[in-house]
Amino acid sequence: MMEAGIQGRRQKGECAAGFRLTLRWGVGPHHGGPLWGFFVNGLAVGVAKAAADAPHLAEELLASLPVAVRILSLRGELEYLNPAALAAVEQDRSAESVGASWPALWPAETAPAIEQAMRSAAQGEPHSLRAVQCSRAGARRWWDTTVSPMRDAGGEIHKLLAVSIDVTRSVEAEAFFNTIIQLLPTPLLVKTASDGRYVLINRAAEETFGLSGAVALGKTAFELFPQEEALLFAAEDADVIRSGETRVSEEEPITTRDSGVRYFTTKKFATYEEDRPLHLVAIGEDVTDKRAAATALKLAAAQAEAATQAKSAFLANMSHEIRTPLNGVVGVADLLARTSLTGEQIELVDIIRSCGDTLNRMLMDVLDLSKIEAGKFTLSAEAFNLAELVRSVSGLMRPTAHAKGLTFSCDIDAAAQRSVLGDPIRLRQIITNLLSNAIKFTESGSVGLCVRSVAPDRYQVEVQDTGIGFDEEVRQQLFERFQQADGTINRRFGGTGLGLAISRQLASLMDGELDAASVPGQGSRFTLTVPLASAEATAATEAGPGRLDARPTLRLSVLAVDDHAINRKIVQMSLEAAGAKVYLARDGEEAVRLFREGRFDLVFMDMQMPGLDGVAATREIRRIETERRAPRTQVVMLTANASDQHVAQALAAGADAHLAKPLKPDALLSIILQLKADIPPDIALEA
């Protein structure tokens, strides 16, 4: 009914004739009428000069339209302007504008385009353009204008119809929106949904992909990117249109012209008009550097883990290598102490044993620190009697204090005389370390141990001495690793400076606190506060490697397996002195052979041996027992590295208990007593 180029809008309004209408209207040439017409709600309303029945209707409709309507002569002279057109040139009456040249009302740079539109319309071709016009006040306004031919009754073009719509707000909004898009730091590309041609590429996209908007606009991805990437883009576009949802692609590789392949996290979505997809929008974030940083971080973490593993392996190996001769020194010294010695010889043996114990504690500190740093340190949750544990520790430390001429006291609050849940070994370690330091740094006076309940299921262990003390500056770094009060402390008293650091870390792992207070020259007070839940049943006394008050007499057949002759000798002499019959094996193969040939009540198995190691040998022993349907023989795994991993390996292989080197006669006998209930009744164990 109307040719292309008709300007259409929806409008609510009321005309002078009294009509209230919501109109979808358009203005353009009309082939069916004598002059021109309107498209109103799908109906053509012809308005002709000869329409005597409603001559006022056309003008009323024109006056109600919000678009500027002008009728021009073929030379471009204004013959009619509706109110919207008058407002465009800031005139109140058409008489002041009629006869003026319409192109002359436009800026000089726009006039040629207006004249071209008039020439096209005069030749029968409607012509549309967007142009800017300045008002008398100097305001710039943008207009979308269509110039169409008007024909007389004979079909000849004798006038022109110019319809202009004010699109200033739209243009300004578009410019503002485009400015934002261009200033976005992330690439943004828009393509048509119909044929995938790019219609917008922002500055970040140009810089990132090495594209020029002038060259890339109007082209498809197949013209700008490698074939396989373009195919992937097309598949993603189809998926977005089909699903109607935003698609996110993580670390998508895209080839750029200047930087090669880079990785992007992209978001794609479609825009629609009346359910018809119009455009596809892609927003990308270059994550190449972030990806490289993450990869580097993973590599660094892997290297750090490898370094930690290497350090752990090194420490485990060094522990084994150091403990092997240390076991010989300490074990032989203990055995020597059981013989008839002169007073001077006893003193020398005590020195050997003391030095061996010190070296062993230093080694344990280093291993504990390594496990804590690696995050592989775990605490147990066992039931034990707190008061008995404290009395056990004080019993071990009291002789050392008395040997220095110090007064030693132990005060346990009645509320602390109960069974609790916690890690008795590590709690013992902390208290022992605090008492050991107190005795070491106190030349005269006293050392006191006090245990009290400070809240339900919360206890405080306080160690106080009258030693050398320290100032506030020293206190600030006292719990740091490898720290002592000053260099003279190390030269005078020795030590690694690890004990307090490890003790505080252990306290922290227990959800407790360890702090200190001191006055230089007057003494120190260390306070451990730790939560310990109440145990439902009274725990058995936490024995630990203390001294045996009575030497048991063993009637046992024991197999001792170790690749070092000194270690075998220590086990043999320690147990034979208690009445046991001891058989020796130097490796796992010999141990398995002897086990097949004989019958043993107990096996002490070294864990780390060349050839068939202790773990494999223990598994073979369990296999033999299953094969023969024989009673289970107790196996105690001996290791030079009491790590949780080694303990777990030993128990998984079938060992019943674990004992860390260096070996002492009391420790060997204590482990046998712990396994006493599992020894067959026909074997006597006498004390």
C-alpha positions in Angstrom: 0.0 0.0 0.0 2.9 2.3 0.8 6.4 2.3 -0.5 9.6 1.7 1.4 10.9 4.6 3.4 7.6 5.3 5.1 8.2 6.6 8.7 6.2 4.6 11.2 5.5 5.1 14.9 2.9 4.2 17.6 1.1 7.3 19.0 -1.8 7.9 21.4 -3.8 11.0 20.8 -7.0 12.9 20.1 -7.8 14.9 17.0 -10.1 17.9 16.7 -12.7 15.7 15.2 -13.1 14.0 18.5 -11.3 10.6 17.7 -9.4 8.9 20.5 -7.0 6.5 18.9 -3.9 4.5 19.5 -2.3 4.6 16.0 0.4 2.9 14.2 0.9 5.5 11.6 3.1 6.3 8.6 3.4 9.0 6.1 4.4 8.3 2.5 3.3 8.3 -1.2 0.0 6.7 -2.0 -0.6 5.1 -5.3 -4.4 4.6 -4.9 -5.4 8.2 -4.1 -5.1 11.5 -5.9 -2.4 13.0 -3.7 -1.0 11.3 -0.5 -2.3 9.5 2.4 -1.9 8.1 5.9 -1.5 4.5 7.1 -3.6 4.3 10.2 -4.2 0.9 12.0 -3.8 -0.9 8.7 -6.3 1.4 6.8 -5.4 3.8 4.0 -7.1 7.1 4.5 -6.8 9.1 1.3 -6.8 12.8 1.7 -7.3 14.7 -1.5 -8.0 18.3 -2.4 -11.2 17.1 -3.9 -12.4 15.3 -0.8 -15.2 17.6 0.0 -16.7 15.3 2.6 -13.8 15.9 5.1 -11.5 18.7 4.0 -10.4 19.4 7.6 -9.5 15.8 8.5 -6.1 15.7 6.7 -4.9 18.9 8.4 -6.1 17.8 11.8 -4.3 14.5 11.5 -1.1 16.3 10.3 -1.3 18.7 13.2 -1.6 15.8 15.7 1.5 14.0 14.4 4.8 14.4 16.4 6.9 14.2 13.2 7.8 17.2 11.1 5.9 17.1 7.8 6.7 19.4 4.9 5.3 19.8 1.4 7.9 21.1 -1.0 7.9 22.3 -4.6 10.1 20.4 -7.0 12.6 23.3 -6.5 12.6 22.8 -2.8 10.5 25.7 -1.7 8.4 25.2 1.4 4.7 25.2 0.7 3.4 23.6 3.9 4.7 22.9 7.4 2.8 21.1 10.2 3.3 22.4 13.8 6.1 19.9 14.4 7.9 21.2 11.4 7.4 24.8 12.5 8.8 23.9 15.9 11.9 22.4 14.3 12.8 25.8 12.8 11.4 27.7 15.9 8.6 29.4 14.0 5.0 30.0 15.2 3.3 30.6 11.9 3.8 28.8 8.6 3.5 32.2 6.8 7.0 33.1 8.0 8.5 29.9 6.5 6.4 29.2 3.4 8.4 30.1 0.3 11.7 29.6 1.9 14.3 27.2 0.4 14.3 24.0 2.4 17.9 23.1 1.7 19.0 26.6 2.9 17.6 25.8 6.3 20.2 23.1 6.8 24.0 23.6 7.5 26.2 24.1 4.5 27.8 20.6 4.9 24.3 19.0 5.0 22.6 20.9 2.2 24.2 18.8 -0.6 22.7 15.6 0.9 19.3 17.3 1.2 19.5 18.3 -2.4 20.4 14.8 -3.5 17.4 13.4 -1.6 15.1 15.9 -3.4 16.6 15.0 -6.8 16.0 11.2 -6.1 12.4 11.9 -4.9 11.7 14.1 -8.0 12.8 11.1 -10.1 10.3 8.8 -8.3 12.7 7.2 -5.8 12.1 8.0 -2.1 15.4 8.8 -0.3 16.2 8.6 3.4 19.1 10.2 5.3 20.1 11.2 8.8 21.4 14.8 9.2 22.0 17.4 11.8 20.3 20.8 11.9 20.9 23.8 14.1 18.1 25.8 15.6 18.1 29.6 15.7 19.4 29.2 19.3 22.3 27.1 18.0 21.1 23.8 19.4 22.1 20.8 17.2 19.4 18.3 16.5 19.5 15.1 14.6 16.7 14.2 12.1 15.9 11.0 10.3 14.3 12.3 7.1 12.6 10.7 4.1 11.8 12.7 1.0 9.1 11.1 -1.2 7.4 12.1 -4.5 3.8 13.4 -4.5 1.8 12.7 -7.7 -1.2 14.6 -9.1 -4.4 13.0 -10.4 -2.6 12.2 -13.6 0.2 10.4 -11.8 2.8 13.1 -12.5 5.2 14.1 -9.7 4.5 17.7 -9.0 5.5 18.1 -5.3 7.7 16.5 -2.7 6.8 15.2 0.8 9.5 15.4 3.5 8.9 13.7 6.8 11.5 14.2 9.6 11.7 12.4 12.9 13.7 14.0 15.7 16.2 11.3 16.8 18.5 13.6 18.8 18.0 11.7 22.0 18.5 8.4 20.3 21.7 9.7 18.6 23.0 11.1 21.8 22.2 8.0 23.7 23.8 5.9 21.0 26.9 8.1 21.1 27.1 7.9 24.9 26.6 4.1 24.7 29.2 3.8 22.0 31.7 5.9 24.0 31.3 3.5 27.0 31.7 0.5 24.7 34.9 2.0 23.2 36.3 2.8 26.6 35.6 -0.7 28.0 38.9 -2.4 28.9 37.6 -5.7 27.7 37.1 -6.7 24.1 33.5 -6.4 22.8 32.3 -7.5 19.4 28.8 -7.5 17.9 27.8 -9.4 14.8 24.5 -9.8 13.0 22.6 -13.0 13.9 21.6 -13.6 10.3 24.9 -13.7 8.6 27.5 -13.3 11.3 29.0 -10.1 10.0 30.6 -7.8 12.5 28.9 -4.5 13.0 30.7 -3.2 16.1 34.3 -3.8 17.3 35.4 -1.8 20.3 38.9 -0.3 20.7 40.0 -3.0 23.2 39.0 -5.7 20.7 41.0 -3.9 17.9 44.1 -3.7 20.1 43.7 -7.3 21.5 43.1 -9.1 18.2 45.1 -6.7 16.0 42.0 -5.8 14.0 41.1 -2.5 12.4 37.5 -1.6 12.7 37.5 0.0 9.3 38.7 -3.3 7.8 36.9 -5.8 10.0 33.4 -4.3 10.0 31.1 -6.1 7.6 33.3 -9.2 7.6 32.7 -12.6 9.2 34.9 -14.6 11.6 35.9 -16.8 8.7 37.6 -13.8 7.1 39.4 -12.7 10.3 40.3 -15.8 12.2 41.7 -19.3 11.5 39.2 -21.8 10.0 38.9 -24.1 13.0 38.4 -21.1 15.4 35.8 -19.6 13.1 33.9 -22.9 13.0 34.0 -23.1 16.8 32.6 -19.5 17.0 29.8 -20.4 14.5 28.9 -23.5 16.6 28.8 -21.4 19.8 26.7 -18.7 18.1 24.2 -21.4 17.0 24.1 -22.7 20.6 23.4 -19.2 22.0 20.6 -18.6 19.5 19.1 -22.1 20.0 19.2 -22.0 23.9 18.5 -18.3 24.3 21.0 -18.3 27.2 24.3 -16.6 27.8 27.2 -18.9 27.0 30.4 -18.7 29.0 33.6 -20.3 27.7 36.6 -20.6 30.0 40.2 -20.2 28.7 39.2 -20.3 25.1 42.3 -20.1 22.8 41.9 -17.4 20.1 44.6 -16.4 17.6 45.5 -12.7 17.6 47.5 -11.1 14.8 50.2 -9.5 17.0 50.5 -11.8 20.0 49.7 -15.3 18.6 47.4 -17.5 20.5 46.0 -16.0 23.7 43.3 -17.4 26.1 40.0 -15.7 26.8 37.0 -16.2 29.1 34.2 -15.2 26.8 30.5 -14.5 27.4 28.1 -14.6 24.4 24.5 -13.6 24.3 21.9 -12.7 21.7 19.7 -9.6 21.4 16.2 -10.0 20.1 13.4 -8.0 18.5 9.9 -9.6 18.8 11.6 -13.0 19.5 13.7 -12.7 16.4 17.5 -12.8 17.1 19.1 -9.6 15.8 22.7 -9.5 17.0 25.2 -11.7 18.8 27.3 -10.0 21.4 30.7 -11.4 22.6 32.6 -10.0 25.6 36.0 -11.4 26.3 38.5 -11.2 29.1 42.1 -11.9 28.2 43.2 -14.4 30.9 46.5 -15.4 29.3 48.6 -13.8 31.9 46.3 -15.0 34.7 46.5 -18.5 33.3 50.2 -18.3 33.1 50.4 -17.0 36.6 48.1 -19.9 37.8 50.3 -22.4 35.9 53.4 -20.9 37.4 51.8 -21.0 40.9 50.9 -24.7 40.4 54.5 -25.4 39.2 55.9 -23.5 42.2 53.6 -25.4 44.5 54.6 -28.7 42.9 58.3 -27.7 43.2 57.7 -26.6 46.8 56.0 -29.9 47.5 58.8 -31.8 45.8 61.3 -29.8 47.9 59.3 -30.6 51.0 59.2 -34.3 50.1 63.0 -34.2 49.3 63.6 -32.5 52.7 61.4 -35.0 54.4 63.2 -37.9 52.6 66.6 -36.4 53.5 65.6 -35.9 57.1 64.2 -39.4 57.3 67.4 -40.8 55.8 69.6 -38.7 58.0 67.5 -39.7 61.0 68.1 -43.3 60.1 71.8 -42.8 59.6 72.3 -40.8 62.8 70.1 -43.0 65.0 71.9 -46.2 64.0 75.2 -45.2 65.6 73.3 -43.3 68.3 71.4 -46.5 69.1 74.8 -48.2 69.6 76.1 -45.4 71.9 73.0 -45.1 74.1 72.2 -48.8 74.1 75.7 -49.9 75.1 75.9 -47.2 77.7 72.7 -48.5 79.3 74.0 -52.0 79.2 77.3 -50.9 80.7 75.5 -49.1 83.5 74.0 -52.5 84.6 77.4 -53.9 85.2 79.7 -53.5 88.2 81.5 -50.2 87.8 83.6 -47.9 89.9 82.3 -44.5 90.9 84.4 -42.8 88.1 83.2 -45.3 85.5 79.6 -44.7 86.5 80.1 -40.9 86.1 81.6 -41.5 82.6 78.7 -43.7 81.6 76.2 -41.1 82.8 77.9 -38.5 80.6 77.6 -40.8 77.6 73.9 -41.5 78.3 73.2 -37.8 78.9 74.9 -36.7 75.7 73.1 -39.5 73.8 69.7 -38.3 75.2 70.5 -34.7 74.3 71.4 -35.6 70.7 68.2 -37.7 70.4 66.1 -34.8 71.6 67.7 -32.5 69.1 67.0 -34.9 66.3 63.4 -35.3 67.4 63.0 -31.5 67.4 64.2 -31.2 63.9 61.9 -34.0 62.7 58.9 -32.5 64.5 59.6 -29.1 63.0 59.8 -30.6 59.5 56.5 -32.4 59.9 54.8 -29.3 61.3 56.1 -27.1 58.4 54.9 -29.7 55.9 51.4 -29.7 57.4 51.7 -33.4 58.1 51.7 -33.3 61.8 48.6 -34.9 63.4 47.5 -35.2 67.0 46.0 -38.2 68.6 42.9 -38.2 70.8 43.4 -40.7 73.6 42.1 -41.1 77.1 44.7 -40.6 79.8 44.9 -39.5 83.4 46.3 -36.0 83.4 47.6 -36.1 87.0 49.4 -39.4 86.4 51.0 -38.0 83.2 52.2 -34.9 85.1 53.6 -37.0 88.0 55.3 -39.3 85.5 57.1 -36.3 83.8 58.0 -34.7 87.2 59.4 -38.1 88.4 61.7 -38.2 85.4 62.9 -34.6 85.8 63.2 -34.4 89.6 66.5 -36.3 89.8 68.0 -33.9 87.2 66.9 -30.9 89.3 68.2 -32.4 92.5 71.5 -33.2 90.8 72.0 -29.5 90.3 71.0 -28.7 93.9 67.6 -27.3 93.0 64.4 -27.6 94.9 61.7 -29.3 92.7 58.0 -29.1 93.5 54.9 -30.5 91.7 51.5 -29.3 92.7 48.4 -30.8 91.0 45.0 -29.2 91.6 42.3 -31.7 92.7 40.2 -30.7 89.7 43.0 -31.9 87.5 42.9 -35.4 89.0 40.9 -36.8 86.2 40.9 -38.7 82.9 40.9 -36.5 79.8 41.0 -36.8 76.0 44.0 -35.5 74.1 47.5 -36.4 72.8 49.4 -37.6 75.9 52.7 -38.0 74.0 52.7 -34.4 72.7 51.5 -33.0 76.0 54.3 -34.9 77.8 56.7 -33.4 75.2 55.7 -29.8 75.9 55.8 -30.2 79.7 59.1 -32.1 79.5 60.6 -29.3 77.4 59.4 -26.6 79.7 60.8 -28.4 82.8 64.1 -29.2 81.0 64.6 -25.5 80.0 63.7 -24.4 83.6 66.3 -26.8 85.1 68.9 -25.9 82.4 68.7 -22.2 82.9 68.5 -22.2 86.8 71.8 -22.3 88.7 70.3 -22.1 92.1 66.9 -21.9 93.8 63.9 -23.9 92.6 61.8 -25.2 89.8 58.1 -25.7 90.3 55.4 -27.4 88.3 51.7 -26.5 88.9 48.6 -27.9 87.2 45.2 -26.5 87.7 41.7 -26.4 86.1 40.9 -22.9 85.0 37.5 -23.6 83.3 35.4 -26.7 82.4 37.6 -28.9 80.3 40.4 -26.3 80.2 43.7 -26.7 82.1 46.7 -24.6 82.9 50.2 -26.0 83.3 52.7 -23.5 84.8 56.4 -24.0 85.1 58.2 -21.5 87.2 61.9 -21.1 88.0 64.4 -18.8 89.7 66.8 -18.9 86.8 68.5 -16.2 84.6 65.3 -14.9 83.2 65.0 -12.6 80.2 63.7 -9.1 79.2 60.7 -8.1 77.0 62.8 -7.9 73.8 63.9 -11.5 74.2 60.4 -12.6 75.1 59.1 -11.2 71.7 61.3 -13.6 69.8 61.5 -16.4 72.3 59.1 -18.7 70.5 60.8 -18.2 67.1 62.7 -21.0 65.6 66.4 -21.2 66.2 66.1 -18.3 68.7 67.8 -18.1 72.1 68.2 -15.1 74.4 71.6 -14.3 72.9 74.7 -16.0 71.5 76.2 -16.6 74.9 73.1 -18.7 75.9 73.9 -21.2 73.1 77.6 -21.3 74.0 76.9 -21.7 77.7 73.9 -24.0 77.8 73.7 -25.5 74.3 70.6 -26.5 72.4 69.1 -25.8 69.0 66.6 -23.1 69.9 63.7 -25.3 68.5 62.2 -26.6 71.7 60.0 -23.6 72.6 59.0 -23.0 69.0 57.8 -26.5 68.6 56.1 -26.4 72.0 54.1 -23.3 71.0 53.2 -24.9 67.7 52.0 -28.1 69.4 50.0 -26.0 71.8 48.4 -24.2 68.9 47.6 -27.5 67.2 45.8 -28.4 70.4 43.8 -25.2 70.3 45.8 -24.0 73.3 48.3 -21.2 74.2 51.8 -21.1 75.5 53.2 -17.8 76.8 56.0 -16.6 79.1 56.7 -13.9 81.6 60.1 -13.1 83.2 62.2 -10.6 85.1 65.9 -10.7 84.2 68.0 -12.3 87.0 64.9 -13.3 89.0 63.4 -16.2 87.0 60.7 -17.1 84.5 57.2 -18.4 84.3 55.9 -20.4 81.3 52.2 -21.0 81.1 50.5 -23.6 79.0 46.7 -23.4 78.7 45.1 -26.2 76.8 41.6 -27.6 76.3 41.2 -31.3 77.3 37.7 -32.9 77.1 36.7 -35.2 79.9 37.1 -38.9 79.1 34.1 -41.1 79.9 36.2 -43.8 81.3 39.3 -43.6 83.4 42.3 -44.1 81.1 45.1 -46.4 82.0 48.3 -44.7 83.2 50.2 -43.2 80.3 53.4 -45.0 80.8 55.9 -43.6 78.4 59.5 -44.7 78.3 60.1 -44.4 82.0 62.3 -46.5 84.3 61.0 -50.0 85.4 61.0 -50.3 89.1 61.3 -54.1 88.9 63.2 -56.0 86.3 60.9 -58.7 84.8 62.2 -62.2 84.2 61.2 -63.3 80.7 60.8 -66.9 79.5 60.3 -66.0 75.9 61.8 -67.0 72.6 62.6 -63.7 70.7 63.7 -63.2 67.1 65.7 -59.9 66.8 66.1 -58.7 63.2 68.5 -55.8 62.3 71.1 -55.2 59.6 73.4 -53.6 62.1 75.3 -55.8 64.4 75.4 -53.3 67.2 71.7 -53.0 67.3 71.3 -56.8 67.3 73.7 -57.0 70.2 71.8 -54.4 72.2 68.5 -56.3 71.9 70.2 -59.6 72.6 72.0 -58.4 75.7 69.0 -56.4 77.0 66.6 -59.3 76.7 68.9 -62.1 77.6 69.7 -60.2 80.8 66.0 -60.5 81.6 65.9 -64.2 80.9 64.7 -64.3 77.3 66.2 -66.6 74.6 67.2 -64.4 71.7 67.8 -65.5 68.1 69.4 -63.0 65.6 68.8 -62.4 61.9 70.7 -59.8 59.8 68.1 -59.2 57.2 64.5 -59.9 56.1 65.3 -63.1 54.2 67.1 -64.7 57.1 64.3 -63.6 59.5 61.7 -65.3 57.3 63.8 -68.5 57.1 64.3 -68.6 60.8 60.6 -68.0 61.4 59.7 -70.9 59.1 62.2 -73.2 60.9 61.4 -72.3 64.5 58.7 -71.0 66.9 59.0 -67.5 68.4 56.9 -65.7 71.0 58.0 -62.2 69.9 59.8 -60.6 66.9 61.7 -57.3 67.0 61.9 -56.3 63.3 64.0 -53.5 62.0 62.0 -51.6 59.4 64.7 -50.3 57.0 67.0 -53.0 55.8 68.6 -53.8 52.4 67.0 -56.5 50.4 63.8 -57.7 52.0 62.9 -54.9 54.5 61.0 -55.1 57.7 57.6 -54.3 56.2 57.9 -57.0 53.5 59.3 -59.5 56.0 56.4 -58.9 58.4 53.9 -59.4 55.6 55.6 -62.7 54.8 55.5 -63.8 58.4 51.7 -63.1 58.5 51.3 -65.0 55.3 53.1 -68.0 56.8 50.9 -67.9 59.9 47.8 -67.9 57.7 49.1 -70.7 55.6 49.9 -72.8 58.7 46.9 -71.6 60.6 49.3 -70.8 63.4 48.8 -68.5 66.4 49.7 -64.9 65.8 53.2 -63.9 66.8 53.7 -60.5 68.3 55.9 -58.3 66.0 57.4 -55.0 67.2 58.7 -52.8 64.3 61.9 -50.9 65.1 62.5 -47.7 63.2 65.1 -44.9 63.2 62.4 -42.5 62.1 59.2 -42.5 64.2 57.2 -40.7 61.6 53.4 -41.1 61.3 53.9 -42.6 57.8 56.4 -45.2 59.1 54.1 -46.1 62.0 51.2 -46.5 59.6 53.2 -48.6 57.2 54.3 -50.9 60.1 50.8 -51.4 61.4 49.4 -51.9 57.9 52.0 -54.6 57.3 50.8 -56.5 60.4 53.1 -55.2 63.2 51.5 -55.1 66.6 53.6 -52.2 68.0 56.2 -49.7 67.0 59.4 -48.6 68.9 61.7 -45.8 67.8 65.4 -45.9 68.1 67.7 -45.4 69.9 66.8 -48.5 71.8 67.1 -48.7 75.6 66.7 -51.9 77.7 63.8 -50.3 79.7 62.0 -49.4 76.5 62.4 -52.9 75.1 61.1 -54.4 78.3 58.2 -51.9 78.6 57.0 -52.7 75.1 57.0 -56.4 76.0 54.9 -55.6 79.2 52.5 -53.7 77.1 52.0 -56.7 74.9 51.9 -59.1 77.8 48.1 -59.7 77.6 48.5 -60.9 74.0 51.3 -63.4 74.8 50.1 -67.0 74.9 49.4 -68.2 78.5 52.0 -71.0 78.4 54.8 -68.4 78.3 55.7 -67.1 81.7 56.5 -63.4 82.3 57.6 -62.9 85.8 58.5 -59.7 87.6 
